[in-house]
Amino acid sequence: MPSSPQQSPQEWRRYRMIPAASTSASVTHMGAAATEPTGAFSPARGAGGASCSAGVTSPALCFISTPAGAAAAAGCAQPATAPGRMLSTPPSPPLPPTPMSAEDLAAMVQAAFPSLGKPLGAGDIKVLVGGAVMHRAGRVDGLPQDSTLRQREVRYIKHAFAPGHSRPLASLARKSVTVCLKPAELRQALASSSPSAFKSLVQACVGEAMVCAEVVRRFKSCHGHKTLERWFPQQYGWSFEAVPEEEAGVGGCFRFVTYSAWQANGSLYRYLNKLRADRNPEWRTKAIQALTQWTHLCELLASAGITHGDMKMENLLVDENGNIKITDLDGAALLPAHILADAMEEAEACAAAAAAEGDSDASSAASASAAAVWRGLETAALSEAPYMTTQAFAPPEMWVGWVRSLLVSSSAADPLAPLRVRAEAWGWAGAQALLKRLDGAGCTTRVEQLQVLSDLGGRDWMCAASHTYLLGAAVCDWACEQLARLVPAVASAAAGAAEDVGFLCELHDVAEGLMALQPAQRPSMQALRRRLASLADDWC
C-alpha cells in the first residue's frame, strides 16, 4: 500500500487550494440567483428573459453579424470601379463595429447551448459579494494557445438580498470561467456560416454548466428527484459579466458565471477542521458520520455511471444538519448509457431471482451475482479520463499515460527520473505506487514495464472504484495534517490529545487500505462502512 507523503501542513496545502485575493470589486455584476427558482436543479428562468447585463460593453470586442460587415470592419477595399466611370458621391467610410455587450453574448450562448436554460437577469436578485476566493486562478484547457486570460475561480457569496428585503434569502457559491474572446476570432466565428464556429469559441466558458447539467440529468434519471435534492446543492443558473480592461490587462474579456446554493457549514474540509479545533465533544462521531455519507454518495454515483475526477473534501459541502452535497462537477465523466442500462437490467434480474428463491442457497448465489454486477460496474473504465483531478490524490490509473510516454520517448538510463523526483517532492502517492510497481521484481526491462502498463490499460483512465482511492487519499492527507497540529498538544499532555492521536492514526490506516494499485483490489464501499462503524464503536 502506498503511504501518505510526510510533509508539513504548509507543504500539504501547496498542491491544493491556494487562496487568492478577490478582485470582484472592479467587475460589473450581471446577475445571480433567481428569487424563486422555477425548479430544483434546472437553470432558473430570469425575469428579464435572456437579459443579463446593464449596458456594460467591452470597447475592444466587436460584433459583426454578416460576412460583408466583417470584411468592411477588417478594412477590406471597395471593389474597383470600371475604367472611366465616376462615382457621384464618395463612398461613406464603414461604420465602426458595434461593441458586444455581455447581454448580446449571453443571448448568443443561449441560442448555441439551449440546454443551459435562460440566463439570470440583472434584476432577479441583488448580490453583495463577500467572503473569499476559494480556488486559485489557472489555465483552462481546450482553447487556442494564443487566446488570452483563461482562469477559473470559486467565490462564496456571503450575502444575497432581494430588492426590498433586509434578510438574506440564500448563500450562494459562485464559480466562473474568464475568457478573452479576441475581436478577430469572434468576427471570424460570427461571419462563418457554420454555428459550430461560435460554439467552439465559447465551449470552455460553458463547459462547467454543460457537464453539471448532464451529471444532474443522469443522477436524477437513476435515483429520482428526492435523492438528487439530498446529495446535490440547488443549481440556480448562470450569467455573463464583462471584465474591465484595467482588471484583465487586455480587452474583450468576459466572465461566465454559474450559481448554486452554498451550505451553512462550508466544505467538508472546513467542517471537520472546525469540529476538531473547537473541541466539539462529538467531533469523532460527526466525522465518521460525514465519511459514512461520503461512501453512500460514492455508491450512488457508481450506480448511475458517474465518475467524479476531483473528489475531495473541498468539493463536498456540508449543510446545517451535517449532510454532505457534492459540487465542482466539471471534473466528472459518464459511462456510456448502454453500459449502465445493461448493468442495471442484469442486476435487477439477479435481485428478482434472489427474491423468488427465498431463503436458500440459490437465493444467496443470485444475490452474490447481483453484487458482482455492481462491482463490475464500479471497475468499468471510462472511455475518457475525467479532468481536474488534484494530482496529490490522483489514483495510479491516472498516471499510466505519462509513465508510458516517458518509457517510450526517453533514451535516458532512468526514463522515469523526472516523474520520480516530482512525485516525491509533491507527495503524489498514486504516481509513487505505480513507480514502485514498475521498480519491483519482474520489471527489469522497459518491455516488461510497458507490459505492466498495458495490463493497467495503457493510458490514463478512471472508473467508479477510483472514488475509493480518492476518498482514501483525501482522508490520509487530512489525518496527517491533524496529527501534525496535535504534536504540541501531546507534548504538553493536553486533555484528550492522546485519544485524538489514536483515533486519527487508526482512521489513517483505514484510509490507506483504500489505496490499492489495482481498482479491483480496493475494498467495496460496504466493507468501508463496516470499518467506519467499527471505528465508531471503539472511539465514539
Steps between C-alpha positions, in 0.01 A plus 500: 500500500632848424556716800393861530779750445657635817488877465420795717146642494629794295650267243181295489305804386740588221340270249145559615296815543717811492287803596537811293382852559156578358483753220124507477474868588587603145256256337155620400258238626250367248280267702485239770234274642134529412286584802263217415673229292261331260612154599774326691813420306392668179633842397270768634306717259592860556227758510669687222523208258845481348601835644802483723667835462449857594650664194853385568707478184853416408641758255756252370249227410298560182185332375488448122184324393567435130796400282469833320508690824798300613688583181417868535607510861824327407582787269447319169516728194189581301469317166684681222273715278495459121747721304365845426208462736464767765310475825265788564580497872794354684421177681425540867766359729391177670337556835698377799377162615262497792667376817347181636353519846469223752127500418566434129749226580259333744228497235733334251613241753135432583428432133810282456449299822123485566543230766661758726165667566451874498757719674414686816403862456665789678174581676436153636697553818749746635821336608759642734819305446688409817703216641820384338618350174514125554674383185818639354513618141624253243502411132189366336569236237333476162563843344772616260827567676508862382165580661549715806398481864318182576455443870250344734406604847251417770360760733267464790239775489423557862199729461225478240211744538191547289398862432303629796614223733747550782549134587707268279302257287784264418871443526645444157803331353620691196729326253631665188718457194653813349593499135638760261301477179733677261315730260654337194404151621147610582454675164613188320267280706199727447572538128512124453195330356550213743365548853767263629764774465341709772428195715863390492614851592300512823502129585752545780279765658187289516667165563443516876126556463463243221671221696300590809174475305592159357603361841183626665281352227671162525483492880134602505402240239664224705408604854212745481449861596496458878835321500636769272392769748664309780847484344528799264477871585228707337610618154376853429626598158765701320591846377771689311719781628717737301846523656647852495813531292689650791439181699561251219793679340347438157173589333215270408484301823181350635430289804247217479355444847293216644318515832398232747396487863781519752467291815505632855805301612708562190719226358553165671865596551399818681226320694729226637774747586257718694356202689842398626632852556193590709546181706143403420428203732339317209761580238606138448140384468416777254818437301412132459143588410624733226742238363224239506281735297789539259501125442123509430554777246776302327264203466224716354739655249633158400151355449420798275816455294650830620867541590609823664863566412564750778335343801645643819390674818510846345244391238251369756279755673334450839157644582374619838401143595839347421387348168746509210435610142734468205616790286763596239343265248716608207741228610244229422453255215224252415504137399322442168127469559476153344763356739312643796165372371634147445647488850180627660290246309728213598515605865120533518459154349738353758320679782162374376635145485632529855161621626320217323726234651443615860737363765709255304842448354362602161387831647845562647660424165263738321572774752872443455453527123321833541782629719754384242316692228520822698863432585570454130334834433730663756809379313375573148747742342382831363574567135648837600666583828326771703707813535578739786628222723714640782835343426581423862190278519508358146477118497768293323279448194518876436879483460528214250508722189777727626714207618455323167600810302819533706592137440436525127654840425797526738841347432630575849624221722216577741219639280267530799735725698310826425174357629674326787649827626176695467287227655727491803519877534127559465369192675326339203418172670328346197799568277735365766295178524519449124875570492554257788318229305716567193815486712397174663601145430437382146531845340865516402453627143293764331310233311388344828409841640295580192323167538400595855362829370316313226340279766389820675332626183790667322359852545368739762152394607264483794206296621255520790749309718732798455270675749621250760860607444411871495310465827789315660761749379297800619439349846866399537600855414258651751596255778873575452429871511305467825768281654761766422285758679458272801874465568518802737186384684646152554829647621313707758281206603183691410175329590370273227804546274617138533152369415481728196837374382390138535178563310673687218769233466241227468294710257818551294559125489142438382537763227839371390344158448283651226799597287581173324676513165232312307139631515366146537718452809345791686240425769134550421310786655304249707825373649610858569174574682558199723848626585366845579228350722764303687705817539198677645445218750858525618541878521160668523 
